[in-house]
Amino acid sequence: MKVAIVGVSGAVGQEFLRVLDERNFPMDELVLFGSKRSAGTKYTFRGKEIEVKLLQHNDDFKGVDIAFTSAGAGTSKEFAETITKHGAVMIDNSSAFRMDNDVPLVVPEVNAEDAKDRPRGIIANPNCTTIQMVVALKPIEQLSHIKKVHVATYQAASGAGAAAMDELYEQYRQVLGNEEVVVEKFAYQLAFNLIPQIDVFTENDYTKEEMKMFHETRKIMHSDVKVSATCVRVPALRAHSESIWIETERPIEIEEAREAFAKADGVVLQDNPAEKEYPMPLFLAGKDPVYVGRIRKDLTDECGLTFWAVGDQIKKGAALNAVQIAEYLIKENNI
């Protein structure tokens, strides 16, 4: 098994290295690719030093079985044919192909089998907020069809990359040091603030991030569910939180929902309000599962439930999900 990582120097690329090592991913060789800026950099993986190659239109992907790509949508579109032409399965972490009809959009806990049908040799990794939400929606969907979702997200700095995380640290230092605050990665200062905009606004005044949650959820779940989202950047570091309201076809009791979450693949139930036990991003950074708590009946709708979900954006929201897709394909002898 020969594996490639494209965009290894970024936050998600670095997480790929950690996740592949943590999970003892079966491989004989790892090849790393990057831009002109990162080519020549060396990373140590399983005791071996590997030099980053320059990503080019050549035959460097010959013999590669799986390529994890996380270098942005433009790079993915430009190099998709180069990466896949010799038979590599490209598991892409960008937005480039997510809504293409001939590219499966996969969250293994929800629709793993979709990964087997990949006419172009490409599998898309969904948006981080969508991944986290659908993992939590799946156990409820199995009880009763979800008709509507309202969601407010509280998205960490990590969603904007490693440099954005560094900027948040630096902004806090600048504020506390009475220095001028430098803003580069966000529209406004994020330290001590919330920014109710992630990505650009579309014609209906929802942002692209919010519309991704609408369209991607329907594709992954093979559902007519409608999703209305408000996505907010918050000064947390690397785990996203979501407050989710759902309307199902029949009323679901709290204990029924709790039991479903407790049994669900990829979900950890953390729901004990009396003891102040609920998921929080500070404590869940670096963890694999999606954590669910604050489960309540919606006071406005007898068929409504509301709950709180937290997941690590770089891990389950990106690198881990992609690696789990690859693990599924290996298990199914589909590579």
Secondary structure, DSSP 8 states (H G I E B T S, - for coil): -EEEEESTTSHHHHHHHHHHHHTT---SEEEEEE-TTTTT-EEEETTEEEE-EE--SSSTTTT-SEEEE-S-HHHHHHHHHHHHTTS-EEEE-SSSSTT-TTS-B--HHHHGGGGG--TTSEEE---HHHHHHHHHHHHHHTTS-EEEEEEEEEE-GGGG-HHHHHHHHHHHHHHHTT-----SSSSS--TT--BS--S-B-TTS-BHHHHHHHHHHHHHHTS--EEEEEEEE-S-SSEEEEEEEEEESS---HHHHHHHHHHSTTEEE--BGGGTB---HHHHTT-SSEEEEEEEE-TT-TTEEEEEEEEETTIIIIIHHHHHHHHHHHHTT--
